[in-house]
Structure formats: C-alpha cells, structure tokens
Amino acid sequence: MIVIGLTGSIGMGKSTATGLFRLLGVPVQDADAVVHDLFRSNTALIKQVEAAFPGTVVNGSVDRKKLGGLVFGKPDEIARLEAIVHPAVRAEREKFLQHCRMRHVPACVLDIPLLFETGIDASCDEVVVVVAPPFVQAGRVLRRPDMTRERLDAIRAKQMPDREKCRRATLVVQTGNGKRPVLRALAALLRSIRS
C-alpha cells in the first residue's frame, strides 16, 4: 500500500484535494478532523486537556475557541498541548493505516497540515503539496470567521515556507485555477502508483 502525505499551508486547497482524492476512491484521514473528533469523544484526552488548560472543556467537549485563545502565539503552551494531543492522533493514524492495509487498498492519504514540521513525511511514500498564489490564499483564509490578517501572518510564520515544502514534495499541485486541473494531477499520480 502506498501512503500519500498531503500538505500545504493554510488556505492552499487541502480540503479540495482531499475531496477529490475521495472522489477518486482513495481513503483519506484528515488530521484536523481527527483532532476535532478526539476533542468531542476521547474522555481521557479531554480530561488531560482540562487539567492542563482549565476552563477549556464545555459540556464534556474541548472548546477549541477557548483553547485557541489560551495557546495561540505562545510556543510553550502549544508544545504542552501537542504533547497531550499528538500521541492520541498518532494512535488514530495507525488505526487508519491498519484498516487500509486490511482492506488491501492500493493507496491512502494522510492529510496533515504540519506534515514536514512533525516529521511524518518520512513515513509517506509520496508527498503532495498544494499551493496557490498568495493573494488567492489570503482571499480564502480571510473569508473564514474570526480570521484576521495578523492571525494569518502568525499561522504562516509557524508553518514551513511554501518554497521548502515544494522542494521536498513528490508532487506540487497548483489549486488557484479551479478543481479540474487538481483532479487531473491527482488522477495522474494515482495512475502512476497503480501501474
């Protein structure tokens, strides 16, 4: 089974790419969605987060907005949160990969925004990086609720520069020209994997 890592900076089109991979019949695990689910359903993790960051659990779930307010722009607090969350995410990733192997799928996708930053690219056979022009990226991101130019700049500063991501990628996919070229690029990658 070929493991494809999918990454790209905020607003570059990862969601579009994951949707198209699914359309092409490839199982995808979205790391952000895994964290959302864990914050709603993993009782042990929720208790750990509340113990480390009091007041962030509301009605039995981690309130991401409250948690974000406590850790955003604070590297030490982010590292403390990651030390709690990453082991649970890693366990879910292993379950996903095992499930895919048991189903004998030819390829699966790990959608991980910080793929390179966390070193998970070393576990992938292929790495797809999605990119778009900066004005397209900013336009997409600044339409999100509670997003500001300052917050976007802070997120960009935390992420590896796009130039370096592209240098390390197996395939760079431009997402600024609509879905059709993205679909063609991903389908070509899957054909090459299957052949």
Secondary structure, DSSP 8 states (H G I E B T S, - for coil): -EEEEEE-STTSSHHHHHHHHHHTT--EEEHHHHHHHHHHH-HHHHHHHHHHSTT-EETTEE-HHHHHHHHTT-HHHHHHHHHHHHHHHHHHHHHHHHHHHHTT-SEEEEE-TTTTTTTGGGG-SEEEEEE--HHHHHHHHHTSTT--HHHHHHHHHHS--HHHHHHH-SEEEE-TT-HHHHHHHHHHHHHHHH-
